[in-house]
């Protein structure tokens, strides 16, 4: 507590009350679900001004390509992937700016006194950045180095082996061939933060992960079911394929939708679904070109994708233990006509491991990452390098 400072903004705050139901936040839980009430003091960061109350706000998070690459490497090396969670992660961030706030309710302070925040609170603009910097300082002290290809991937190499740690806000994955060092890292993190060891990886960012003697299998079946429920489809039909062969859509097809928000929401959800379902990557790429002004025809093709997913919701990607870590690339190009303008469309598929789509006819091989661009000169092919596993 300090006296009021002239020329400084004093942030207000509010209490946020949450209901945790089986690990999820809900506003109206089922009466049969176990409840856990939680209250959090949140600063009103919208009152902050850049350059005065904060500078940097960006905090790196793991790329999904890196997540899949880590699983592929762990599968190939028969490593176990552990998952940990940081409780109240943003509260661990240290503030470098002068940030003042009115005392929270229930705190007795002398008249005319205010709070100067030494650590971040939820709601502050710089809270994510402060937490990331704090975590980097702790993990680098443990001997880890951030990957030059993904700043959220940290690597530790010694004569005993290699340990990989991947951070996504307050969730982290740890794997490697040095089990003793992994246990040491867990203890070190638990001494610095309030951690929860979730055991072997089973569910991460909406991705379901299961391990067997043959490898790792990842899917998003629950995510698909929730998406179909939110879409409002009333029928029970399914589709064999996600799109027609040689499908060509134009902005003028059909009549404009009165409310395009639903179309945009579904397309955005499908973009994230391509993490484990590259079989819909191409049609999602096509449909995403019309999010600005979708029409009834575009929406009809979007519903076909959902019906295809309904019949194939259990499919996912399988990473076998016997796959070698060898990168392959395949390309193809077409000349689609969009608004009577011919644009070269180059498609490049990168294979780190051979991926199978369980349950699909003939177990078609699918790409780990699909990159599609409309300008050939913008593809940095010469800069292609494997995330943190060069020469491994």
Buried (B, 14 or more C-beta within 10 A) or exposed (E): EEEEEEEBBBBEBEEEEEBBBEEEEEEEBEEEEEEEEEEBBBBBBEBBEEEEBBEBBEBBBBBBBBBBBBBBBBBBBEBBBBBBBBEEBBBBBEBEBEBBBBBBEEEEEEEEEBBEBEBBBBBBBBBBBBBBBBBBEBBEEBBBEBBEBBBBBBBBBEEEBBBBBBBBBBBBBBBBBBBEBBEBBBEBBBEBBEBEEBEEBEEBBEBBBBBEEEBBBBBBBEBBEEBBEEBEBEEEEBBEEBBEEEEEBBBEBBEEBEEBEBBBBBBEBBBBBBBBBBBBBBBBBBBEBBBEEBBEBBBEBBBBBBBBBBEBBEBBBBBBBEBEBEEEEEEEEEEEEBEEEEEEBBBBBBBBBBBBBEEEEEEEEBBBBBBBEEEEEEBEEEEEEBBBBEEE
